Structure formats: structure tokens, C-alpha cells
Amino acid sequence: MPRKWIRWIKVCFVLGAIIDGLAAVMLLSPPLTELLLGIEVDASRADVSLLMGYGAALMAGWTVLLAWAACEPAGRAFVGPMTAVPVLAGL
């Protein structure tokens, strides 16, 4: 694989890890979510709290996976499609 593609893949993995990590933190902190997104979150509701917790766990998992892949992007390039395809299909 050409060196420029490896660098591009690594940059994508690192940016994805940063974005997913920020999303995990926002999901764990309703006031931060309100501040950054301008969305009022009623964390006193059990269903909202439960869903935000599940979302935070998933985003934290993706953060770790993308950070792991960024350490050796050439050998772990499969992580990109593996993480992107389910997200795009879900949207």
C-alpha cells in the first residue's frame, strides 16, 4: 500500500477516535451535550439516561478500536469499512 494512503488512513482513524471520544464524553455529561449541541437533555428520565449510557459505551468502544487501528494503519485498514458501513447503513 502506498505510503500516502497509509498516512491518510491513519489520519482518518485518529480523527474518528477523537470525534467518537468527544461523543462518548458528551453522552456521559448531559450539561456538556446541551452546551455543545444546544439540545436540552432530560437526564432525569430513566429511558434517556439508559440510552445515553448505551450510546456512550458504544462510542467509547469505537474510540478504542479506532485508536488501536491508528497504531498500525496498514495492517488494520479493514477497521475503516468495518466501522463506517454499519453507521452509514444505520443512517
N, C-alpha and C positions, 0 to 999 in steps of 0.2 A: 504494500500500500504506500503511495507517495507520502512523503513527509508532510506536505501542506495539508493533506486530508487528515492525517493523524492529529496535527495541531488543531484543525477545525473541529474534529470530533471531541478533542479534549476540552476546547473552549465551550462547546455545547454542553458537555457533561458538567463542567464547573458551573456554568450559568444556570443550568437546570437544578443543580444541587442548591445553589444559593436561593433561587426562587422558591423551590419546594421547602427549604428550611424556613424561609420567611413565612410561607403559608402555614407551616406547622405551628410556628410561634403565634401567628395571628389567630389560628383556630383555638389555641390554648388560652388566649387572652382576649375576651370579648371587647374590653375597652380599646385595645390596640386595633382590633378589627374595625371598630366604629371610627377611630381616629384616621386610619389609613384608607378605608373604603367609603366612609360616610354612611355606613349601613347600621341601623340600630339593631342590636342583638339582645334578645331577651333570654339571657343565660339562666334565669331562674326557672324556666320551663325545662322539665326533665328531658323531653324529646329533643329540644335544641341542644342541650348540654351533651346528651348521648351522641348525637350526630356530629357535633363539633369534635368530640373526643375521638370518634372513629376516623373522622377526616384527618385529624392531627396525627394519629398513628400511621395512617397510610402515607401522608406527606413526609413524615419522619423516615419511614421505610424507604421511600423513593429517594430521599436526600442521601441516606447511607448508600443505597445502591448506585446512585449516580457518582457519588464521591469515590466509591470503590472502582467504578469503571474509569473514572478520570485518571486513576493511578497507572493504568496500563491500557490506554485507549485503543491501540492496535489489536490487542488480543481480546478486548471486551467490547468491541464495536457493536455486537449483537444487542447490547443493552439499550441502545438508542431506539431501534424499532420495537423492541420488547416493551418499552415504557410508553412510547408515543402512540402506537397503534390502538391500544385499549382506551387511551384518553380521547383520541380523535373519534373512535367509534362511539364512545360514551356521549360525546357532544352532539 
